[in-house]
Amino acid sequence: MSISISIAAGAAGPSIAPSLAALSDPQPRLVDAAAMEYLLIEAVQTLRHSSFVADARAKKIEDEMIEAGLIPSPPPPQSRTKKDAQRDSVGAGSSAPGDDDDERLRARLEAIGLHVGANITERLCHDRDGFVDTLDIVKFVCKDIWSTCWDKQVDNLRTNHRGVYVLQDNSFKPITRISSWEGRIDATRRAKHYVAMSAGIIRGALTRLGLHGTVTPEINLPQCTFQVKIPKSS
């Protein structure tokens, strides 16, 4: 007695074993195109709130230790030295009280992007041949990484062939809808949060492929340009 199993598409049912063709070439799992945007919005808000909670907790512990005499009280703000004031005036930081918080938020977002970019790259390169050189890797980022994360390729790629690459997206998806009733300057400030994770994704992709460098975004809404600097040793 023999039992035959039909593998025709119309005859498949819950009790029928999947065909070998379906097992060898499974249907891809699709994700809502806007999922990345929703994730980024929630990530920015969640990490900002988390930073406030962490800072308040640290301040409470510090106050308790000062009250118990375990550590000295911090100097009053007006007692800052002239050297400290000069460092602020010429350094990368700014005098606005919330800038340090923004910088910590961007650093945390970039760290998340670093892991995301590395994992996406590992998945995309699973069945891919090795890369020829650094420019080949950068082109992979401009095409494959960009298409996977932001549904398009880079609009322009420039390089000086000395380790500096400029990736330009004329309408960068994470910041195309950003605006502010306070004006363009405030909108650009807000956009910096939303490109921090993107910069991390780019750096994570490069790192996973053996290139260790820096990624610096420059925003001119809705355009975003990423300057990638890779040491020659990489």
C-alpha positions in Angstrom: 0.0 0.0 0.0 1.5 3.4 -1.0 0.5 6.9 -0.1 1.0 9.8 -2.5 1.1 13.4 -1.4 0.2 16.1 -3.8 2.5 19.1 -3.8 0.4 21.2 -6.1 -0.2 24.7 -4.9 -4.0 24.3 -4.9 -3.9 21.1 -3.0 -1.8 22.2 -0.1 -3.6 22.3 3.3 -2.9 22.4 7.0 -2.3 18.6 7.2 0.0 18.5 4.1 3.7 18.6 4.6 5.5 21.6 3.0 7.2 20.9 -0.2 11.0 20.8 -0.5 10.9 23.8 -2.7 9.2 25.9 0.0 11.7 24.8 2.5 14.7 25.6 0.3 13.3 29.0 -0.7 11.1 30.3 2.1 8.9 33.3 1.7 10.6 36.4 3.0 9.1 38.0 6.1 8.1 41.5 5.3 8.1 44.5 7.6 6.0 47.7 7.4 8.0 50.3 5.5 7.3 52.8 8.2 8.4 50.6 11.1 11.9 52.1 11.2 10.5 55.6 11.4 8.1 54.6 14.3 11.0 52.9 16.1 13.2 55.9 15.7 10.6 58.3 17.1 10.0 56.1 20.1 13.7 55.5 20.7 14.4 59.2 20.8 11.6 59.9 23.3 12.3 56.8 25.4 16.0 57.5 25.7 15.5 61.1 26.5 13.1 60.2 29.4 15.5 57.5 30.5 18.3 60.0 30.7 16.3 62.3 32.8 15.4 59.5 35.2 19.1 58.3 35.4 20.3 61.9 36.0 17.7 62.4 38.8 18.7 59.2 40.4 22.4 60.0 40.3 21.8 63.5 41.7 19.8 62.0 44.6 22.6 59.6 45.4 25.1 62.4 45.2 23.1 64.6 47.6 22.7 61.8 50.1 26.5 61.2 50.0 27.2 64.9 50.5 24.7 65.1 53.4 26.4 62.1 55.0 29.9 63.7 54.6 31.2 61.0 52.3 32.1 63.4 49.5 32.7 67.2 49.4 30.0 69.6 48.1 30.5 70.7 44.5 31.8 74.3 44.0 29.2 76.9 43.1 28.8 77.7 39.4 30.3 81.2 39.7 33.6 79.8 41.0 34.6 78.4 37.7 38.1 79.3 36.7 39.0 81.5 33.7 40.6 78.5 32.1 37.4 76.5 32.2 35.4 79.4 30.7 38.0 79.8 27.9 37.8 76.0 27.2 34.0 76.3 26.7 34.4 79.3 24.4 36.7 77.5 22.0 35.7 73.9 22.4 33.1 71.8 20.5 30.6 72.1 23.3 28.2 75.0 23.6 26.9 77.1 26.5 23.3 76.1 26.3 22.4 74.1 29.4 20.6 71.3 27.4 23.4 70.7 24.9 25.2 68.2 27.1 22.0 66.2 27.5 21.4 66.3 23.7 25.0 65.0 23.2 24.5 62.1 25.6 21.2 61.3 23.9 22.9 61.3 20.4 25.7 59.1 21.8 23.2 56.5 23.0 21.3 56.5 19.7 24.5 56.1 17.8 25.5 53.1 20.0 22.1 51.4 19.2 22.7 52.1 15.5 26.1 50.5 15.7 24.6 47.2 16.7 21.8 47.5 14.2 24.2 48.2 11.3 26.5 45.4 12.2 23.7 42.9 12.4 22.1 44.0 9.1 25.4 43.8 7.4 26.1 40.3 8.6 22.7 39.2 7.3 23.2 40.9 3.9 26.7 39.5 3.4 25.8 35.9 4.4 25.9 34.6 0.8 28.0 37.3 -0.7 31.6 37.1 -2.1 34.3 39.1 -0.3 34.9 42.7 -1.1 37.8 43.9 -3.2 38.8 47.1 -1.5 37.6 49.9 0.8 35.8 51.6 -2.0 33.9 48.4 -2.7 32.8 48.3 0.9 31.7 51.9 0.9 29.7 51.3 -2.3 28.0 48.3 -0.5 26.9 50.8 2.2 25.7 53.3 -0.4 23.6 50.7 -2.2 22.6 47.7 -0.1 22.6 49.2 3.4 20.8 52.4 2.2 18.2 50.4 0.3 17.5 48.1 3.2 17.2 50.8 5.8 16.0 53.8 3.9 14.4 52.4 0.7 16.8 54.1 -1.8 20.4 54.4 -2.7 22.7 57.3 -2.0 22.3 60.2 -4.4 26.0 61.0 -4.6 29.3 59.5 -3.4 32.5 61.5 -3.4 36.0 60.5 -2.3 39.5 62.0 -2.3 41.0 58.5 -2.4 42.8 59.2 0.8 40.3 57.7 3.3 37.6 60.4 3.2 34.2 59.5 1.6 31.2 61.8 1.4 27.8 60.1 1.2 25.0 62.5 0.2 21.3 61.8 0.4 19.2 64.7 -1.0 16.1 63.6 0.8 17.1 61.5 3.8 14.1 59.6 4.9 14.4 59.9 8.7 14.4 63.7 8.5 12.2 64.5 5.5 9.1 65.2 7.8 10.9 67.1 10.5 9.8 70.7 11.1 9.4 73.1 14.0 7.2 76.1 14.6 10.3 77.8 16.1 12.0 77.8 12.7 14.6 76.0 10.6 17.3 76.2 13.3 15.3 74.4 15.8 14.2 71.8 13.2 17.8 71.2 12.4 18.6 70.7 16.1 15.8 68.2 16.4 17.0 66.4 13.2 20.4 65.7 14.8 18.8 63.2 17.1 17.2 61.3 14.1 20.5 61.1 12.1 22.5 59.9 15.1 21.2 56.3 14.9 21.7 56.4 11.1 25.3 57.4 11.6 25.7 54.5 14.0 24.2 52.1 11.4 26.7 53.3 8.8 29.6 52.9 11.3 28.4 49.6 12.5 28.2 48.3 8.9 31.8 49.5 8.2 33.1 48.1 11.5 31.6 44.6 10.8 33.4 44.6 7.4 36.7 45.6 9.1 36.8 49.3 8.6 37.2 51.4 11.7 36.6 55.1 11.2 34.3 58.0 12.1 31.0 59.0 10.6 30.0 62.7 10.9 26.5 63.8 9.6 25.8 67.3 8.3 22.2 68.4 7.9 20.7 70.8 5.5 17.0 69.8 5.6 15.9 67.6 4.0 19.4 66.8 2.8 21.9 64.9 4.9 25.5 64.3 4.1 27.6 61.7 6.0 31.4 62.3 6.0 33.2 59.0 6.5 36.9 59.1 7.5 38.7 55.8 7.5 42.4 55.6 8.5 44.8 54.0 5.9 45.6 51.3 8.4 42.0 50.0 8.0 
